[in-house]
Amino acid sequence: MTIHIGKTSFSTVGRVAGFAFLFYIAAGITSMALGSHSPLTGLLSLLQSFSALMLGVTLYALTYEQGPVLALFALTCRVAEAIQYGESAIYFSVASLLFSWLLWRGRLIPTLLAQLGIIASALLVIILPFQLVGLFGGSTSWASSVTWLLWLPMLIFEVTLALWLMIKGVKVEQRIPRTVESS
């Protein structure tokens, strides 16, 4: 299966991904600020789920050529994140790690930005399971200052990436398709 996206469409997909990142963050933070008793919380959670799906699809389209299997697995994690209630953060962090890796591998965004995404995501992939069993600050509750510290690098990465994708887009001319050559 090959995905063909023209230069204009590739830029558009990047901008849609940037918007989806910002919308996802805004819906999530607003939902947390309102608390579980607000009638808007359910709607915001639904919108956040759709944003996660949109991110999965757009990032898959951007990174497919860099590693189709990893891109598909990352998309699958985004889908699991969107439908998973409870501990969806692990699916989010695995998808973010894989997409960051593929963005770095294809040199689609600045190297330092991609590396920040890899590091922030890997930190979450490693520490979130320990938090579930009560280590590293215990609860994954947003009331915990440790939770905020763990997620701060990811927040910085995602906001910066979103703005980069919306303003600069991806480096279309420098995309490096990964193919297996037969001998």
N, C-alpha and C positions, 0 to 999 in steps of 0.2 A: 504494500500500500504506500503510495507516494502522495504527499501533500504539496500542491503547487500554489504558492501565494506570491502574487506579483509585488513589485517594490512598493507601490502605493498601498495595496492591501496589507502588506506586512507592517507598514508604518501605522495603519489604522488599527490593526490588531494590537500592536504595542500600546497605542493610546487608549484603547478600550480596556486593556489590562491595567494600565495606570489608573484610570478612573475607577475600575472595579476594586483595586487595592484601597484607594481612598474611601470609597463608599463602604467597603467592608469594615475598615477601621472605624469610621464615623458611626456606623450602625452598632458595632460592638461596644464602643465606649459609651455611646448614648444609652444603650440597653443596660449596661452596668450602672451608669449614673442614676437611671430611673428606678432600678431595683425590680424585683420580681413581682411586686404588687401593682405595678403600672399596667394598664391595659395595652399600652404601646409596646411593651417588652416582647410579646409574642409576635407582633408584626415585624419588629426590628430583627428578631431572630430569624424569621422567615426570609427577610430581605438579605440578611447576612449569609444565609444558606445559598440563596441564589447568586450572591456575589462570589461565594466560594466556588460554585459551579462555573460561573463565568471566568473566574481566574484560572481554573483548571483547564478549560477549553482554550482560552487565549494563550496561556503559557505553553500548553501542549503544542499549539500551532507554531509558536515561536521557536520551540526547542526540539521539535520532532527530528530535524535533520542532524542534530548533535548526538542523538541516542534514542531511537524509537522505543526501545523497551523501557528504558528509564523514564522517558517522557510519559509513556502509557501508565507506568506504575505510579508516577507522581500524580497524574490525572485521576487515577483510581483512588489514591489517598485523599485528594480534594473532594471526590464524590463521597467517600466515607465520612469525611469531616462534615460535609453538608447534611448528611442524613443521620449522623451519630449524635445522640443526645448524651450528655455526660462528659466523658473524657475524650472529646474530639481533638484536643490540643496535640496529641501525639500524631494523629494523621496529618494535621496541619504542619507540624514541624518536619515530618518526614518528606512531605510534598515540597515544602520550602527548601529543604536541603537538596533534594534532587533537582528541582528547577534552578536553584542557584548554581549548582554544579554545571548544569547544562548551559546556562547563560554564560558562565565563565569559560567553559570548554569551547563554545562557539564564538567567544569574544563579542557577544552581542551587546554587552554593556561594559562600562569601565571595570577593569580588573579589580581595583580596590573595592568597588561597590559589590561585585560578585563575591569577593572573598569575605566581606562583612556578612553577606547573606549566608555563606557556607558556615562561618564560625558561629553566628547567632543561632542558626538552625541546628547545628551539631550540638551546641550547648543545651538546647531544649530537648533534642532527641535523647541525650544522655541523662539529663537531670530529671525530666518529667516522670519517668517510671520510678525513680527513687523518691520523689515527692509523694507519689501515690501510696507508698508504703510508710510514709511518715519521716523520711530523711530529707536533708537539705531544706530546712524550714518547714517541714511537715506539709500541711495542706496546700493544695493548689489554689486556695481561695484568694480572690483579689484583695481581701483585707490584709493579707500577709505582705509585708514589705519585701520579703525575699522573692515572692512571686513577681512583684513589680520590677525588681532588679534583674531577674532572669529574663524578663520579656523586654526590657528597655533596648538592648541591642537590636532585637527583632523589629521593634517599633521604628527605631532610627533607620534601619535598612529598608523596611517596607515603605515608609513615607518618602525616603530619598529615591528609591526605585520607582515608585509611583510618579513622582514629579519628573524624574528622568525620562520615563517612558512617555509621559504626556508632552513634555517639552522637546526633548531631543529624539525620542524614539529609539529604535535599535539600529545597530550598524549593519544595514542591509548589504552593502558592498563588501563587508568583511566576513560575512557568514561563511563558515567553513563546513560544508556538508561532510559528514562522516560516512564513508562507504567502505565496503569490503571488496577489495579487488581480487578477482580470480586470476590464477596463474596459468 
